Amino acid sequence: MVGDLLKPIGAWPKKWAAELTSVKADLAKEELK
């Protein structure tokens, strides 16, 4: 289980950046309405 947690750590920053970008885009869309 710990090994499974360690494997994706390298991909996390990219995933977080993509999710933050999409969240910010969604918030911007909501504010524009």
Secondary structure, DSSP 8 states (H G I E B T S, - for coil): -HHHHHGGGGGHHHHHHHHHHHHHHHHHHHHH-
